[in-house]
Amino acid sequence: MNNKILSVSAVLLAVLIVLLIVDSTLERPLVTNKIIKAIYPDWNPEKKKGEADAESEPVQDTGDILPPTPDVMNSEPMPLGLAESRTQVMDAVLKADESKLRKLITSGEDLNRQDSLGFTALNLAVYMGRDSAVKTLLVGGANPNIADSDGMTPTAHAARQQRIKLAEILLERGANPNKPNNEGQTPLIIAAKYGHDDLADLLMRNKANVNAKDRLGRTALMEASANGYSKIVLSLLSLGADKTARDNSGQTAQDYAFRFGHEEVAAILAGDNMNQGVVGEPMPEGVDPAGNPIVPLPPANAPLPPDGTQPMPQQAGRPQTQPMQAQPMPMNGEPVRSNLR
């Protein structure tokens, strides 16, 4: 009798196993999901494997970058602090409401108040490319040297986002071109890292330290050399960048050029003669990189023009362009990486 019971039990168990195997192959398993859900209440059968992996294994940001492309540029998510920490001035910048912004400034709103990410209205305006808002805030007395929680000043954001027009305005208003972020990177190092040669040139003409080092001991010359930006390398060398400097690991700019196969840059660093007429060559005062005359902004705290009047002075010969908006992170979610490890 016992043997019969065991035999029947074995058969039933075998049948159950077969049914479970068949059930698990279905697009929407009927039994398997219920069993797993009973054991693991938080399990979500609708979640795809890739999504689960993305949550359990967050991408590690090494701080490295590759040369940015138009698809990558401005792809970072908008750095908004907690809504309750944002000021009315920040909301006006977000909504591009110039009329409200002017009224708030006239009423004496604090332009330098920071949100939960350390952003001021000016940081946010530069990040979003709100040219008009940046000018209005600076004329209203906004401080151009307040950094966010990552140590990024408005000038650093302009360097990262390749906003040369805004960088010019900030520097004209007394922005510090040598203030480092939390990684020790100055705006010049950031511009060199991303290959923004016009911005690097602008910063160098405004007394940016060409030999400043970040926390890893890397200079703008090392960043430009590692990524093959020969134009920036020539500019830096023409203004006294030290090609013999070593980072914390003992590497020089030439070591990085060789390591990543940038033979042209390595040859430049090996030579003694610098080309003439490079980007870093001093330019006459009162003109922009294109040679157009610069029209200065009104003095800080000057009365703001009323609504409906002519906008504040623009640079002559430089047509106003639509501000670039921050775009969503690319679908693959991969961070921008660097040659430097």
C-alpha positions in Angstrom: 0.0 0.0 0.0 2.8 2.4 0.9 4.6 1.6 -2.3 1.5 2.5 -4.3 1.1 5.8 -2.4 4.8 6.6 -3.1 4.4 5.7 -6.8 1.3 7.9 -7.2 3.0 10.8 -5.3 6.0 10.5 -7.6 3.9 10.6 -10.7 1.9 13.6 -9.4 5.1 15.4 -8.6 6.5 14.7 -12.0 3.3 15.9 -13.6 3.4 19.1 -11.4 7.0 19.8 -12.4 6.1 19.4 -16.1 3.2 21.7 -15.8 5.3 24.3 -14.0 7.9 24.1 -16.7 5.3 24.6 -19.4 3.6 27.4 -17.5 6.9 29.3 -17.1 7.4 29.3 -20.9 4.1 31.2 -21.4 4.2 35.0 -22.0 2.0 35.4 -18.9 2.6 32.4 -16.6 -0.5 31.5 -14.6 0.9 29.4 -11.7 4.6 30.2 -11.6 4.0 33.9 -11.0 1.6 33.2 -8.1 4.1 30.8 -6.4 7.0 33.3 -6.7 4.7 36.2 -5.6 3.8 34.2 -2.5 7.4 33.7 -1.6 8.6 37.2 -2.7 5.8 39.7 -2.1 7.7 42.6 -3.7 8.5 40.7 -6.9 7.0 42.4 -10.0 6.4 40.0 -12.9 5.8 42.9 -15.3 9.3 44.3 -14.8 11.7 43.4 -17.6 15.1 41.9 -16.8 17.0 44.9 -18.2 15.0 47.2 -15.9 15.7 45.1 -12.8 19.4 45.1 -13.7 19.4 48.8 -14.0 18.0 49.2 -10.5 20.2 46.6 -8.8 23.4 47.7 -10.6 23.5 51.5 -10.9 26.0 52.9 -13.4 29.1 54.0 -11.7 30.2 57.5 -12.8 34.0 57.4 -12.9 34.3 61.1 -13.6 35.8 60.2 -17.0 34.7 61.6 -20.3 35.1 61.1 -24.0 34.9 63.9 -26.5 31.2 65.0 -26.5 29.1 64.9 -29.6 26.1 66.9 -30.5 23.9 64.0 -29.4 25.6 63.9 -26.0 25.9 67.7 -25.4 23.2 69.0 -23.0 21.9 65.5 -22.5 22.1 65.7 -18.7 18.9 65.8 -16.8 17.7 69.2 -15.6 19.3 69.8 -12.1 16.2 71.0 -10.3 16.1 71.1 -6.5 13.1 70.4 -4.4 10.1 72.5 -5.6 9.6 74.0 -2.1 13.2 75.2 -2.1 12.9 77.1 -5.3 12.3 80.8 -5.3 9.9 82.8 -7.4 12.9 84.2 -9.3 13.9 80.6 -10.2 10.4 79.8 -11.3 10.4 82.9 -13.5 13.7 81.7 -15.1 12.2 78.2 -15.6 9.2 79.5 -17.3 11.2 82.1 -19.3 8.8 84.8 -17.9 10.9 87.9 -18.4 8.2 90.3 -17.3 7.7 88.5 -13.9 11.5 88.3 -13.5 11.9 92.1 -13.9 9.0 92.7 -11.5 10.6 90.4 -8.8 13.9 92.2 -9.2 12.3 95.6 -8.9 10.5 94.5 -5.8 13.7 93.5 -4.1 13.7 89.7 -4.3 16.9 87.9 -3.2 18.6 86.9 -6.4 21.3 84.9 -4.7 19.1 82.5 -2.7 19.9 78.9 -3.3 17.7 75.8 -3.7 18.3 72.4 -2.3 21.0 71.7 -4.9 22.7 75.0 -4.3 21.5 76.5 -7.5 20.8 80.2 -7.7 18.6 81.7 -10.3 21.7 82.7 -12.2 23.2 79.2 -12.1 19.9 77.9 -13.5 19.6 80.5 -16.2 23.1 79.8 -17.5 22.5 76.0 -17.4 19.3 76.4 -19.4 20.8 79.0 -21.8 18.4 81.7 -20.9 20.5 84.6 -22.4 18.0 87.3 -21.6 17.4 86.1 -18.0 21.2 86.0 -17.4 21.6 89.6 -18.5 18.6 90.7 -16.5 19.8 89.0 -13.3 23.4 90.4 -13.6 22.1 93.9 -14.2 19.9 93.4 -11.2 22.9 92.5 -9.0 23.1 88.7 -9.0 26.4 87.3 -7.8 28.3 85.5 -10.7 30.5 83.5 -8.4 28.1 81.5 -6.2 28.6 77.8 -6.7 26.1 75.0 -6.5 26.4 71.9 -4.3 28.9 70.4 -6.8 31.0 73.5 -6.7 30.0 74.6 -10.2 29.8 78.3 -10.7 27.8 79.9 -13.5 31.0 80.2 -15.5 31.8 76.5 -15.0 28.3 75.6 -16.2 28.8 77.9 -19.3 32.1 76.0 -19.9 30.4 72.6 -19.6 27.4 73.6 -21.8 29.5 75.4 -24.4 27.7 78.7 -23.9 30.4 81.2 -25.0 28.1 84.2 -25.2 27.1 83.7 -21.5 30.7 83.1 -20.4 31.6 86.4 -22.0 28.9 88.2 -20.1 29.8 86.5 -16.8 33.5 87.4 -17.1 32.6 91.0 -18.0 30.6 91.1 -14.8 33.5 89.9 -12.6 33.1 86.1 -12.7 36.2 84.3 -11.3 37.7 82.2 -14.2 39.8 80.2 -11.7 37.2 79.1 -9.1 37.3 75.2 -9.0 34.4 72.8 -8.5 34.4 70.1 -5.9 36.7 68.0 -8.2 39.2 70.8 -8.3 38.4 71.5 -12.0 38.5 75.1 -13.1 36.3 76.3 -16.0 39.4 76.1 -18.2 40.0 72.5 -17.3 36.3 71.8 -18.0 36.5 73.5 -21.4 39.7 71.7 -22.3 38.1 68.4 -21.2 35.2 68.8 -23.6 37.1 70.3 -26.5 35.5 73.7 -26.4 38.4 75.6 -27.9 36.6 79.0 -28.3 35.6 78.9 -24.6 39.1 77.9 -23.5 40.5 80.8 -25.5 38.1 83.2 -23.9 39.0 82.0 -20.4 42.7 82.2 -21.1 42.3 85.8 -22.4 40.6 86.5 -19.1 43.5 85.4 -17.0 42.6 81.8 -16.4 45.4 79.8 -14.8 46.7 77.5 -17.6 48.6 75.4 -15.0 45.8 74.9 -12.5 45.4 71.3 -11.3 42.4 69.4 -10.2 42.2 66.9 -7.2 43.9 64.2 -9.4 46.7 66.6 -10.3 45.5 66.9 -13.9 45.8 70.1 -15.9 43.9 71.5 -18.8 46.8 70.5 -21.0 46.5 66.9 -19.8 42.8 66.8 -20.5 43.2 68.3 -24.0 46.1 65.9 -24.8 44.3 62.8 -23.6 41.4 63.6 -26.0 43.4 64.8 -28.9 42.3 68.4 -28.9 45.4 69.8 -30.7 44.0 73.4 -31.1 43.6 73.7 -27.4 47.0 72.1 -26.7 48.7 74.7 -29.0 46.8 77.6 -27.3 47.7 76.4 -23.8 51.4 75.9 -24.7 51.5 79.4 -26.4 50.4 80.9 -23.1 52.9 79.0 -20.9 51.2 75.7 -20.0 53.8 73.4 -18.4 54.1 70.3 -20.6 56.5 68.7 -18.0 53.9 68.8 -15.2 52.9 65.5 -13.8 49.6 64.4 -12.2 49.2 62.4 -9.0 50.0 59.2 -10.9 53.2 60.7 -12.4 51.8 61.1 -15.9 52.5 64.0 -18.2 50.4 65.5 -21.0 52.6 63.7 -23.5 52.1 60.4 -21.7 48.4 60.8 -22.1 48.7 61.7 -25.8 50.8 58.6 -26.5 48.5 56.4 -24.3 45.4 57.2 -26.3 47.0 57.3 -29.7 47.0 61.0 -30.4 50.2 61.2 -32.4 49.7 64.8 -33.6 49.3 66.0 -30.1 52.3 63.9 -28.9 54.4 65.5 -31.7 53.3 69.0 -30.7 54.3 68.3 -27.1 57.6 66.9 -28.1 58.5 69.9 -30.2 60.0 73.2 -29.1 58.5 75.6 -31.7 55.0 76.9 -31.3 52.8 77.8 -34.3 51.9 81.4 -34.7 48.4 82.7 -34.7 46.9 80.0 -32.5 43.7 80.3 -30.5 45.4 81.6 -27.4 47.0 84.6 -29.1 45.9 87.8 -27.4 43.2 89.7 -29.1 42.4 93.4 -29.2 40.3 94.7 -26.3 36.6 95.4 -26.9 36.0 92.6 -29.5 34.7 89.1 -29.3 36.4 86.0 -30.8 34.8 86.7 -34.2 36.2 90.2 -34.2 32.9 91.9 -33.5 32.8 94.9 -31.1 31.4 94.1 -27.7 28.6 96.3 -26.4 28.9 96.4 -22.6 25.9 95.8 -20.3 24.5 98.6 -18.2 26.1 98.9 -14.7 25.0 96.5 -12.0 21.8 97.6 -10.3 21.0 100.0 -13.1 17.2 100.6 -13.6 15.7 97.9 -15.8 14.1 99.0 -19.0 10.3 98.8 -18.8 8.4 96.1 -20.6 7.9 96.7 -24.3 11.1 98.8 -24.8 14.2 97.7 -26.7 16.0 94.7 -25.2 19.3 95.2 -23.4 22.4 95.7 -25.7 23.4 92.7 -27.7 26.9 92.1 -29.2 27.1 93.8 -32.6 27.1 91.4 -35.5 26.0 88.5 -33.3 22.3 87.6 -34.0 20.3 86.4 -31.1 19.8 82.7 -31.1 17.2 80.5 -29.4 18.6 79.2 -26.1 19.5 75.5 -26.1 17.2 73.5 -23.8 18.4 70.6 -21.7 17.3 67.4 -23.3 16.4 64.1 -21.6 19.2 61.5 -20.9 19.8 59.3 -23.9 17.7 56.1 -24.0 20.7 53.9 -23.3 21.4 55.9 -20.1 25.1 55.6 -20.5 27.2 58.5 -19.0 29.7 60.4 -21.0 33.0 58.7 -20.3 36.6 59.8 -20.6 39.9 58.7 -21.9 41.4 59.6 -18.5 41.0 56.8 -15.9 
